[in-house]
C-alpha cells in the first residue's frame, strides 16, 4: 500500500513539474531568420523557436508580408532538463492600430 501511494505521488509530482501554461503578450513581428520568429515590444525582444501549424497556415511568418505587424501572441515555454527554454507560438491575432486621424 505504501508503495502504491509513493508511486502515485511521484506521478502527480512529475505531471505538475512538466505542466505548461499558455501566456500572452503583444509585440511587433520583426521577421524570421530561418530558425526563430522574432518579435519586439519597445526595448524587449522575444525569440520563438516554433510555431503551431495552424498559425502558419493563416500567417506565413517566413515571408516579409507580416513584418512590422502587431500581434497578440499566445505561447508556451518548455524548459528542458538543462534549464534551456524553448518558446512556442500557439496562437496569433493581428492587433489593429488606429491612426490618430481615424479617431
C-alpha positions as CSV (number, residue, x, y, z in Angstrom):
1,X,0.0,0.0,0.0
2,X,2.8,2.4,0.9
3,X,4.5,1.6,-2.4
4,X,1.3,2.4,-4.4
5,X,0.9,5.8,-2.6
6,X,4.5,6.7,-3.2
7,X,4.2,5.8,-6.8
8,X,1.1,7.9,-7.3
9,X,2.8,10.8,-5.5
10,X,5.7,10.6,-8.0
11,X,3.4,10.6,-11.0
12,X,1.4,13.6,-9.7
13,X,4.6,15.5,-8.9
14,X,6.1,14.7,-12.4
15,X,2.9,15.9,-14.1
16,X,3.0,19.2,-12.2
17,X,6.6,19.8,-13.0
18,X,6.1,19.4,-16.7
19,X,2.8,21.2,-17.0
20,X,2.8,24.2,-19.3
21,X,0.6,27.2,-19.1
22,X,-0.3,29.5,-22.0
23,X,0.9,33.0,-21.7
24,X,0.2,36.1,-23.9
25,X,2.0,39.2,-24.9
26,X,1.6,41.9,-27.6
27,X,4.5,42.6,-29.8
28,X,5.6,43.6,-33.3
29,X,6.8,41.0,-35.8
30,X,10.4,41.6,-36.8
31,X,11.0,38.7,-39.1
32,X,12.1,35.1,-39.4
33,X,15.8,34.2,-39.7
34,X,15.3,30.5,-40.7
35,X,15.5,29.4,-37.0
36,X,13.4,31.8,-34.9
37,X,10.4,34.0,-35.2
38,X,11.5,37.4,-33.9
39,X,9.1,39.9,-32.1
40,X,9.8,43.2,-30.3
41,X,7.9,45.4,-27.9
42,X,9.7,48.6,-27.2
43,X,13.1,47.5,-25.9
44,X,12.0,43.9,-25.2
45,X,12.8,41.2,-27.8
46,X,11.2,37.8,-28.0
47,X,12.5,34.8,-30.0
48,X,10.1,32.0,-30.6
49,X,11.6,28.6,-31.7
50,X,8.5,27.0,-33.2
51,X,5.0,27.9,-34.3
52,X,1.8,25.9,-34.4
53,X,1.0,24.7,-38.0
54,X,-2.5,26.3,-37.6
55,X,-0.8,29.7,-37.1
56,X,1.4,29.2,-40.2
57,X,-1.5,28.4,-42.4
58,X,-3.0,31.8,-41.5
59,X,0.1,33.9,-41.3
60,X,3.2,33.0,-43.4
61,X,5.8,34.3,-41.0
62,X,8.6,33.0,-43.2
63,X,7.7,35.8,-45.7
64,X,8.1,39.5,-45.4
65,X,4.4,40.1,-45.6
66,X,3.8,40.4,-41.8
67,X,7.0,42.3,-40.8
68,X,6.1,45.3,-38.6
69,X,2.6,43.9,-38.0
70,X,1.5,43.9,-34.3
71,X,0.2,40.7,-32.9
72,X,-1.3,39.3,-29.7
73,X,0.7,36.2,-29.2
74,X,-0.4,33.2,-27.1
75,X,2.6,31.0,-26.4
76,X,4.1,28.3,-24.1
77,X,7.6,27.9,-22.8
78,X,9.2,24.4,-22.5
79,X,12.2,24.0,-20.2
80,X,14.4,21.0,-20.7
81,X,16.4,19.2,-18.1
82,X,19.4,21.6,-18.6
83,X,17.2,24.6,-17.9
84,X,17.1,25.8,-21.6
85,X,13.8,27.4,-22.6
86,X,12.0,26.9,-25.9
87,X,9.3,29.5,-26.7
88,X,6.5,28.1,-28.9
89,X,3.7,30.2,-30.6
90,X,0.3,28.6,-30.1
91,X,-2.0,31.4,-31.5
92,X,-1.6,34.8,-33.2
93,X,-4.1,37.6,-33.6
94,X,-3.5,40.8,-35.6
95,X,-3.9,43.9,-33.4
96,X,-5.4,46.8,-35.4
97,X,-3.6,50.0,-34.5
98,X,-5.7,53.1,-35.2
99,X,-4.0,56.2,-36.6
100,X,-4.7,59.4,-34.9
101,X,-6.6,60.6,-38.0
102,X,-9.0,57.6,-37.6
103,X,-10.0,58.6,-34.0
